[in-house]
Amino acid sequence: MPTPDNRSACKLSPDHDLTEQQETLIQEILRFCTENASRKRKVLVLQGAAGTGKSIVLNTAFARLRALSNQNSPDISDHRNSILLVNHPEMIKLYRRISEGVPFLRKCDYERPTTFINKARKTGQNTDIVFIDEAHLLLSRRDAYNHFRQDNHLEEILKISRIVVMVFDPTQVLKLKSFWNEKTLHDILGNRDVLFCHLTQQFRMHANEDVEQWIKAFSRQELLPLPAHQEFDFRIFDDAQNMYEAICQHEQETGLSRILATYDYPYVLNGQDHFITEGRFHLRWDRSMPEARLPWAERPDTINEVGSVYTIQGFDLNYAGIILGPSIDYDASSGHITADPSRYEDQMAFNGKNDIDPQGKIQTSIMMNAINVLMTRPMKGLYLYASSPKLRQQLMKLNDKRSVSDKNSLKKNK
């Protein structure tokens, strides 16, 4: 039984139990690496929706490859150096913690892309195989503020590696400086020999298909009838404080239960606390603690905070209570969800919008991607509260219709 401080580490550990589909894909990745040991310009792209186990497949394949290399296996004799990159500070922290208990893995086997690229440019040293988790977070334009002065992370990585194995999901793109879709990926990969692999089985959300379909539709700005009542606890709240109290109760009972919010409330990295207020609800945003050993989702104190998409991306929760902020609304005339980029507090995510997104379409998709990431975190239950009165009223109407439908179904079954 994993303890509260190592659940995510257990989930991504190479010793984690695997499904047949995952094991088959790991073998395919290892075959891809060994069969192309003497070749260059080879890329494997691993795709799949949130919760399908992409990261555990990637890290297990990476660990087995490292083991083969350290054991001087003839199958991997030309691949003495490899590295796993991820452009996510919380996940780097997690991967390095995992490496402490796995033979043949070291903390230095995991790195941020900019650090890796800049180091390679200084030393002139290439890397045989580069694994990339969350490749949709790679920079697609220069970012001098963060010391990346080239044009594209992936383009630079391809220059200094023999083989690249990467996880890619364009529905999790959260910034214009990391804007990716299928076309931009193919443009960068160019004429390289690319193998696309897919994971399809959902492991995170223990829910019926109607829950997944509802979330996908919402992310496309469509509002479907609420999923039927089931073991997965899907609830609508008209009071954010009540939702928070329900999450606190789950935290006491099962742990890994947190409040999250869309980036619609002011937050500045100035050492001060910044709060989200919705009626009776008043709680601070997550504090920046880069020195913390545990990721935000697993620190006990963060039950007293509201997490953002940047805090929680890549991690699991048991229960998530999500506040849909003022930028997310409902248009009764069209019956669709609306998103207002001008009310989105993370305007840094839209830097460069005049160059590639003058009409705001990509900005809207980024906002809805963030909601998709938030809604796909929980394994056991998803709770929603909308700040907008129109959206909140419509969600409650759908909730009432579901209750009536449940009562009618109960009568028929008697």
DAGI-V805434 format. One record per helix or strand of 2 or more residues. SS is the DSSP state (a for helix, b for strand). FROM is the first residue (numbers start at 0). LEN is the number of residues. If there is no record, write none. Layout:
BEGIN
SS;FROM;LEN / SS;FROM;LEN
END
This chain:
BEGIN
a;6;6 / a;19;16 / b;41;6 / a;53;17 / a;73;3 / b;81;5 / a;88;11 / a;106;3 / b;109;2 / a;112;11 / b;126;7 / a;134;3 / a;143;3 / a;152;7 / b;160;7 / a;169;3 / a;175;3 / a;181;8 / b;192;6 / a;208;11 / b;232;5 / a;239;14 / b;256;5 / b;274;4 / b;280;5 / a;295;3 / a;299;5 / b;304;3 / a;308;4 / b;316;8 / b;327;4 / b;335;4 / a;340;3 / a;346;4 / a;352;4 / a;360;15 / b;377;9 / a;388;25
END
